[in-house]
Amino acid sequence: MNTQSNPMAESLASAAASSASTSVTRPFYWSVRRELWENRWIYLGPAAVAAVFLLGFLISTIHLPAGMRGMSIDLHHRDAIAAPYDILAGLMMLTTILVNVFYCADALYGERRDHSILFWKSMPVSDLTTVLAKASIPLVIVPLLAWATAVAAQCVMLLLSSTALLARGSSVLPLWTELSFFRMSLLLLYHIVTAHTLWPLPVYCWLLLVSGWARRATLLWAALPAVAIGGLEAIVFRTWHFAALVGTRLIGAAPAIDFGSPDTFPTNPMTHITPFNFLSSPELWFGLALGAAFLAAAVRLRRYQGPI
């Protein structure tokens, strides 16, 4: 009897544990899905930027074969070949920053403005789950979407270039050998995760906190403390350290990649990733701790906030 009851008890315990795990992760999953449903511009924005760039690149392939023949004696032909791919990567980085800033500024403010906070608070979803789901958009979803969009668009660019060269009877060998497409994609992913996700994390979390507090003009209220502190520092000490600190955090000027030269692009194969330098940076961990504090304050603030 005992030998039969033990497996049954273990199965019941495992089923209970699985149910508890599902009850924790399922609200978070659907909260993230809710954000994507309500803010379709999160993924439509990068897709639109990539589509417009691809249209321009398609037109430029008319002159590609002649340009490739002219590069045969150019020592810097790799940079010339990769220039459109680097421009697209830069546009995706800029799009990531803009999407994250505008999303964070409206994430908690929007549900109070349209009174939907009353409905969502009636659902069995905690304030912690809601805030973490909203924070996952700029910290996980948007960076991965931007990277995937950039890589997909660059694949299309590579196919268009190869087709244009073959149609004119030119060789595609310089294009495929000099581009280092796989390494370029990995460098882009590394740069987006480090420089445009982890490094500006406190800025995005600050915007989320202000979004849960402000009654209007969220971006203005979020920027006022930085402007006031920066102006006071400039008047008293004649320096701009705080403004530079906030600016470098926002644009992603992190010790994530050793460029070697100020003219080197992050996805250039000659760059060297330096994850140890990045992870051992005290500024990184201070920013992560500050961002965690902002998120904790946003969770507590949402608990007592109602519609505007």
C-alpha atoms as one frame of an Amber mdcrd trajectory, in Angstrom:
protein
   0.000   0.000   0.000   2.786   2.392   0.918   4.700   1.583  -2.253   1.697
   2.651  -4.320   0.915   5.790  -2.360   4.399   7.302  -2.698   4.351   7.571
  -6.504   0.821   8.952  -6.324   1.857  11.574  -3.792   4.872  12.514  -5.897
   2.708  12.871  -9.000   0.233  15.062  -7.140   3.060  17.210  -5.797   4.615
  17.593  -9.256   1.218  18.468 -10.731   0.698  21.099  -8.033   4.166  22.543
  -8.656   3.528  22.634 -12.399   0.175  24.339 -11.843   1.783  26.915  -9.566
   4.519  27.594 -12.113   1.923  27.993 -14.865  -0.152  30.330 -12.723   2.893
  32.559 -12.298   4.164  32.604 -15.881   0.830  32.640 -17.726  -0.315  36.102
 -16.496   3.102  37.496 -17.439   2.916  35.910 -20.894  -0.533  37.326 -21.584
   0.485  40.704 -20.185   3.301  40.865 -22.718   0.892  39.777 -25.462  -1.440
  42.553 -24.356   1.318  45.148 -24.795   2.045  43.905 -28.311  -1.649  43.950
 -29.208  -2.192  47.475 -27.915   1.071  48.918 -29.278   1.499  47.486 -32.745
   3.876  50.282 -33.697   6.474  48.480 -31.526   7.101  46.053 -34.376   5.571
  48.008 -37.253   8.022  50.891 -36.692  11.232  48.899 -37.286   9.555  47.031
 -40.139   8.557  50.311 -41.821  12.088  51.733 -41.472  13.567  48.566 -42.961
  11.030  48.551 -45.810  11.796  52.156 -46.791  15.525  51.477 -46.678  15.134
  48.333 -48.784  13.237  50.323 -51.394  16.106  52.790 -51.634  18.649  49.980
 -51.710  16.736  48.242 -54.509  17.001  51.381 -56.609  20.717  51.709 -55.820
  21.474  48.184 -57.100  21.227  49.571 -60.625  24.713  51.031 -60.181  26.088
  48.155 -58.104  27.932  46.149 -60.801  29.833  49.206 -62.040  30.629  50.174
 -58.469  31.948  46.686 -57.658  34.268  46.781 -60.675  35.544  50.161 -59.561
  36.368  48.785 -56.114  38.841  46.228 -57.373  41.766  48.589 -56.859  40.393
  50.175 -53.674  42.127  49.070 -50.470  39.013  49.928 -48.470  36.559  48.054
 -50.662  35.212  46.090 -47.681  34.001  49.289 -46.021  32.404  50.403 -49.273
  30.610  47.061 -49.699  29.392  46.992 -46.091  28.371  50.664 -45.930  24.652
  50.084 -46.753  24.489  47.252 -44.209  26.074  49.468 -41.563  23.635  52.273
 -42.343  20.697  49.906 -41.904  22.137  48.651 -38.604  22.532  52.239 -37.420
  18.943  53.019 -38.368  17.757  49.997 -36.373  19.728  51.204 -33.338  18.194
  54.665 -33.629  14.738  53.134 -34.086  15.282  51.039 -30.949  16.041  54.154
 -28.913  13.039  56.099 -30.233  10.573  53.220 -29.826  11.765  52.515 -26.287
  11.625  56.158 -25.198   8.102  56.765 -26.488   6.806  53.420 -25.263   8.200
  53.845 -21.737   6.860  57.388 -21.520   3.335  56.124 -22.251   3.382  52.613
 -20.745   1.780  53.358 -17.354   0.421  56.783 -18.247  -1.700  55.503 -21.138
  -3.729  53.043 -19.066  -4.540  55.794 -16.577  -5.462  58.242 -19.322  -7.958
  55.950 -21.047  -9.213  54.508 -17.711  -8.314  50.954 -18.771  -6.361  50.639
 -15.512  -9.701  49.951 -13.768 -10.313  46.953 -15.994  -6.798  45.556 -15.724
  -6.753  45.943 -11.960  -9.916  43.833 -11.804  -8.029  40.985 -13.506  -5.963
  38.469 -11.477  -2.693  40.125 -12.497  -0.466  41.719  -9.882   1.117  45.141
 -10.192   4.538  43.473 -10.199   3.594  41.295 -13.170   2.154  44.255 -15.060
   5.203  46.483 -14.543   7.657  43.687 -15.371   5.697  42.878 -18.526   5.851
  46.510 -19.584   9.572  46.681 -18.738  10.228  43.584 -20.851   9.144  45.473
 -23.977  12.110  47.914 -24.099  14.517  45.492 -22.422  13.771  42.285 -24.364
  11.137  42.526 -27.091  12.159  45.693 -28.949  15.921  44.897 -29.066  15.270
  41.385 -30.385  12.712  42.657 -32.895  15.120  45.340 -34.117  17.927  42.808
 -34.487  15.738  40.258 -36.269  14.378  42.952 -38.586  17.880  44.199 -39.389
  19.206  40.695 -40.114  16.194  39.838 -42.288  16.551  43.082 -44.226  20.292
  42.547 -44.646  19.606  39.047 -46.010  17.272  40.584 -48.568  19.942  43.177
 -49.410  22.518  40.433 -49.929  20.173  38.519 -52.243  19.297  41.665 -54.202
  22.970  42.536 -54.604  23.846  39.020 -55.725  20.975  39.004 -58.225  22.014
  42.377 -59.634  25.637  41.248 -60.028  24.726  37.936 -61.658  22.303  39.667
 -64.015  25.134  41.911 -65.252  27.606  39.020 -65.525  29.698  40.131 -62.521
  31.134  37.888 -59.836  29.470  37.705 -56.423  32.643  36.397 -54.762  33.898
  39.793 -53.477  30.472  40.499 -52.010  30.231  37.216 -50.077  33.868  37.018
 -48.989  34.327  40.603 -47.826  31.007  41.051 -46.056  31.397  38.545 -43.149
  27.624  38.451 -42.814  27.424  35.976 -39.914  29.978  37.826 -37.787  28.348
  41.134 -38.636  24.980  39.820 -37.379  26.501  38.557 -34.124  28.252  41.880
 -33.531  24.984  43.714 -34.141  23.161  41.495 -31.620  25.919  41.997 -29.057
  25.892  45.747 -29.554  22.104  46.049 -29.299  21.937  43.932 -26.126  24.803
  45.668 -24.356  24.825  49.253 -25.614  21.116  49.728 -26.330  19.490  47.524
 -23.685  21.574  47.008 -20.542  23.444  50.323 -20.633  20.376  52.631 -20.998
  18.263  50.445 -18.674  18.079  53.068 -15.866  16.834  55.672 -18.352  14.014
  53.424 -19.549  13.083  52.445 -15.992  13.036  56.114 -14.993  10.652  56.835
 -17.862   8.405  53.994 -16.678   8.373  55.429 -13.164   7.487  58.925 -14.365
   4.864  57.407 -16.667   3.118  55.978 -13.617   3.201  59.310 -11.752   2.729
  62.166 -14.231  -0.768  63.392 -15.079   0.304  64.908 -18.413   3.419  65.687
 -20.499   5.325  62.604 -19.369   8.452  63.257 -21.419   8.636  66.822 -20.102
   8.398  65.703 -16.471  10.984  62.990 -17.108  13.436  65.435 -18.662  12.982
  68.294 -16.171  15.108  66.782 -13.340  17.974  66.088 -15.754  17.755  69.604
 -17.185  17.579  71.172 -13.710  20.521  69.187 -12.328  22.567  69.733 -15.474
  21.823  73.463 -15.446  22.706  73.780 -11.765  25.987  71.941 -12.326  26.822
  74.187 -15.268  26.150  77.342 -13.239  27.969  76.278 -10.072  30.841  74.146
 -11.356  31.012  75.131 -15.043  30.890  71.457 -16.053  28.452  69.197 -17.892
  29.202  65.810 -16.350  25.601  64.941 -15.423  24.225  65.898 -18.844  26.962
  63.858 -20.507  26.201  60.923 -18.204  22.503  60.894 -19.081  23.226  61.441
 -22.772  25.738  58.611 -23.035  23.333  56.296 -21.220  20.528  57.090 -23.635
  22.509  56.780 -26.865  24.315  53.626 -25.701  27.908  54.871 -25.397  28.981
  51.842 -23.350  32.354  50.056 -22.946  30.886  47.110 -24.828  33.061  47.027
 -27.947  36.676  47.973 -28.550  36.360  49.934 -31.771  40.060  50.612 -32.126
  39.227  53.628 -34.285  36.537  56.287 -33.874  35.533  55.683 -37.517  34.904
  51.950 -37.022  31.283  50.837 -36.998  30.125  48.351 -34.320  29.419  45.635
 -36.906  32.819  45.923 -38.586  34.634  42.534 -38.504  37.791  44.288 -37.295
  36.154  45.343 -34.031  36.718  43.291 -30.891  33.971  42.538 -28.426  35.039
  43.036 -24.815  32.353  41.437 -22.626  34.642  41.280 -19.598  35.280  45.029
 -19.714  31.564  45.640 -20.047  30.440  43.262 -17.289  33.167  44.436 -14.910
  32.207  48.075 -15.318  30.963  49.567 -12.005  28.824  52.000 -13.990  26.904
  49.083 -15.506  26.005  47.544 -12.146  25.189  50.914 -10.623  22.818  51.536
 -13.527  21.202  48.109 -13.143  20.683  48.684  -9.416  19.234  52.132 -10.075
  16.919  50.721 -12.722  15.733  48.004 -10.306  14.969  50.701  -7.725  12.965
  52.671 -10.299  10.988  49.558 -11.232  10.255  48.769  -7.578   9.010  52.334
  -7.109   6.863  52.016 -10.246   5.263  48.808  -8.903   4.443  50.464  -5.592
   3.167  53.595  -7.312   0.822  51.663  -9.607  -0.710  49.959  -6.597  -2.229
  53.274  -5.456  -2.761  55.011  -8.784  -6.140  55.376 -10.456  -7.382  56.881
 -13.712  -6.581  60.492 -14.525
